[in-house]
Amino acid sequence: MSKPLGNYWTAVVNGEEQQLQVTPTTRLVDILRTHLNLTGTKVSCEVGRCGACMVLMDGNPVNSCLLMAYQCQGREITTIEGLSGDQERNLHPIQQAFVEEGGFQCGYCTPGMVISTKALLDQHPQPTQEQIEIGLCGNLCRCTGYGGILRAVKRAGESLCSLDTLTKNKGKEQMDYGVMDS
């Protein structure tokens, strides 16, 4: 990544290098929504209590309403728009699990919930109920009773583990037969 000049902010956002002229105290949520038009990251409480603005910074969940440009300079940021399924699927398996389990109602908190779930499942691929509750403790939903959300996280973990097993088995099978992907 190139070195910033003056009031330029640089970071990798959803896999693409970005360089913007913003003040060092511009909030990350404003950079994402206003400057990069990534409006999946929501603004709600603006004090870091609801999780609607959750993004991943270097793989860790953070409230983008609390981070200033200078605090995330040169970092890797992933928003809800950065999650996607493979070429055959439009939705990431976590997003698909939220749809299938009714893990949303109005949908306003959903991007933050999905991002927190991604971070949780990266650390704990098959989380316990307690790990799920701890992993989502920074996210509030005002519409659901959380049942669908908790089921969605569990299902997403199972789905991702199944996909991982399929991928590993496919690779092993190809190695057994002397076939290699190119």
C-alpha positions as CSV (number, residue, x, y, z in Angstrom):
1,M,0.0,0.0,0.0
2,S,1.3,3.4,-0.9
3,K,2.3,5.9,1.8
4,P,-0.4,8.5,2.6
5,L,0.3,12.2,1.7
6,G,-1.1,15.0,3.8
7,N,-4.7,14.4,4.8
8,Y,-5.1,11.2,2.7
9,W,-6.5,8.1,4.3
10,T,-5.6,4.8,2.9
11,A,-6.9,1.3,3.7
12,V,-7.9,-1.8,2.0
13,V,-11.7,-1.9,2.0
14,N,-13.4,-5.1,0.9
15,G,-10.2,-6.2,-0.8
16,E,-9.6,-3.0,-2.7
17,E,-7.1,-0.3,-1.8
18,Q,-8.7,3.0,-1.1
19,Q,-7.2,6.5,-0.8
20,L,-9.4,9.4,0.2
21,Q,-8.8,12.9,1.3
22,V,-10.4,13.1,4.7
23,T,-9.5,14.7,8.1
24,P,-7.9,12.4,10.6
25,T,-11.0,12.6,12.8
26,T,-13.5,11.6,10.2
27,R,-15.4,8.6,11.6
28,L,-14.9,5.3,9.8
29,V,-18.7,4.9,9.4
30,D,-18.8,8.2,7.6
31,I,-15.9,7.2,5.3
32,L,-17.7,4.0,4.4
33,R,-21.2,5.4,3.9
34,T,-20.5,8.9,2.6
35,H,-17.2,8.6,0.8
36,L,-17.3,5.0,-0.4
37,N,-21.1,4.7,-0.7
38,L,-21.1,1.4,1.3
39,T,-24.4,1.9,3.0
40,G,-24.8,-1.6,4.3
41,T,-23.0,-0.4,7.5
42,K,-25.8,1.3,9.5
43,V,-25.7,4.3,11.9
44,S,-27.9,3.9,14.9
45,C,-26.8,4.7,18.5
46,E,-23.5,6.4,17.5
47,V,-21.9,5.5,20.8
48,G,-20.8,1.9,20.2
49,R,-23.6,0.1,22.1
50,C,-25.9,-1.3,19.3
51,G,-23.5,-2.9,16.8
52,A,-25.4,-1.7,13.7
53,C,-22.2,-0.2,12.4
54,M,-20.1,-3.3,13.0
55,V,-17.3,-4.0,10.5
56,L,-14.2,-6.2,10.6
57,M,-10.8,-4.4,10.9
58,D,-8.0,-6.8,10.3
59,G,-10.5,-9.6,11.0
60,N,-11.8,-8.3,14.3
61,P,-15.2,-6.8,14.9
62,V,-15.2,-3.1,15.6
63,N,-17.9,-0.4,15.9
64,S,-17.1,1.9,13.0
65,C,-19.0,4.8,14.7
66,L,-16.2,4.9,17.3
67,L,-13.2,4.8,15.0
68,M,-11.5,7.8,13.5
69,A,-9.7,7.7,10.2
70,Y,-6.3,7.9,11.9
71,Q,-7.1,4.8,14.0
72,C,-7.7,2.6,10.9
73,Q,-5.1,4.1,8.6
74,G,-3.5,1.3,6.5
75,R,-5.8,-1.4,7.9
76,E,-7.9,-4.0,6.2
77,I,-11.6,-3.3,6.6
78,T,-14.5,-5.7,5.6
79,T,-18.1,-4.4,5.5
80,I,-21.2,-6.4,4.8
81,E,-20.7,-5.7,1.1
82,G,-17.4,-7.4,1.3
83,L,-19.0,-10.7,2.3
84,S,-20.2,-12.8,-0.6
85,G,-20.7,-16.3,-1.5
86,D,-18.8,-18.3,-4.1
87,Q,-19.5,-17.8,-7.8
88,E,-22.5,-20.1,-7.7
89,R,-24.1,-18.4,-4.7
90,N,-25.0,-14.8,-4.3
91,L,-25.1,-14.9,-0.5
92,H,-22.4,-15.8,1.9
93,P,-23.4,-18.9,3.9
94,I,-23.9,-16.7,7.0
95,Q,-26.3,-14.5,5.1
96,Q,-28.1,-17.6,3.8
97,A,-28.5,-19.0,7.3
98,F,-30.0,-15.7,8.5
99,V,-32.5,-15.9,5.6
100,E,-33.4,-19.5,6.2
101,E,-33.7,-19.2,10.0
102,G,-35.6,-15.9,10.0
103,G,-32.7,-14.2,11.8
104,F,-34.0,-10.7,11.0
105,Q,-37.2,-8.8,11.0
106,C,-36.8,-5.1,9.9
107,G,-33.2,-5.9,8.9
108,Y,-31.5,-2.8,10.3
109,C,-29.3,-4.7,12.7
110,T,-28.7,-7.6,10.3
111,P,-25.4,-6.3,8.7
112,G,-23.8,-5.9,12.1
113,M,-25.1,-9.3,13.3
114,V,-23.7,-11.0,10.2
115,I,-20.3,-9.3,10.6
116,S,-20.1,-10.3,14.3
117,T,-21.1,-13.8,13.3
118,K,-18.3,-13.9,10.7
119,A,-15.8,-12.9,13.4
120,L,-17.2,-15.5,15.8
121,L,-17.2,-18.3,13.3
122,D,-13.6,-17.5,12.3
123,Q,-12.6,-18.0,15.9
124,H,-15.0,-20.8,16.8
125,P,-16.3,-22.7,13.7
126,Q,-18.7,-24.7,15.8
127,P,-19.5,-22.4,18.7
128,T,-21.4,-23.3,21.9
129,Q,-24.5,-21.4,22.9
130,E,-22.4,-19.4,25.3
131,Q,-19.8,-18.5,22.7
132,I,-22.6,-17.4,20.4
133,E,-24.1,-15.2,23.1
134,I,-20.7,-13.7,23.9
135,G,-19.9,-13.2,20.2
136,L,-23.1,-11.3,19.6
137,C,-23.1,-9.3,22.9
138,G,-22.2,-6.1,21.2
139,N,-25.2,-6.3,18.8
140,L,-28.7,-5.3,19.7
141,C,-31.9,-6.2,17.9
142,R,-35.0,-4.3,18.8
143,C,-37.4,-6.4,16.7
144,T,-36.8,-10.1,17.1
145,G,-36.7,-12.3,20.2
146,Y,-33.2,-13.4,19.2
147,G,-34.3,-17.0,18.6
148,G,-34.0,-16.8,14.8
149,I,-30.6,-15.0,15.2
150,L,-29.2,-17.7,17.5
151,R,-30.5,-20.5,15.2
152,A,-28.9,-18.7,12.2
153,V,-25.5,-18.5,13.8
154,K,-25.6,-22.2,14.7
155,R,-26.8,-23.1,11.2
156,A,-24.1,-20.9,9.6
157,G,-21.4,-22.6,11.7
158,E,-22.7,-26.0,10.6
159,S,-23.0,-24.9,7.0
160,L,-19.4,-23.5,6.9
161,C,-18.0,-26.6,8.5
162,S,-19.8,-28.8,5.9
163,L,-18.5,-26.6,3.1
164,D,-15.0,-26.8,4.6
165,T,-15.3,-30.6,4.8
166,L,-16.5,-30.9,1.2
167,T,-13.6,-28.7,0.0
168,K,-11.0,-30.8,2.0
169,N,-12.5,-34.1,0.7
170,K,-12.6,-32.8,-2.9
171,G,-8.9,-31.9,-2.6
172,K,-8.0,-35.2,-1.0
173,E,-10.0,-37.1,-3.7
174,Q,-8.2,-35.2,-6.5
175,M,-4.8,-36.0,-4.8
176,D,-5.8,-39.7,-4.5
177,Y,-6.5,-39.8,-8.2
178,G,-3.5,-37.7,-9.2
179,V,-5.8,-34.9,-10.4
180,M,-4.8,-31.3,-9.6
181,D,-6.8,-28.1,-10.0
182,S,-5.3,-25.5,-12.1
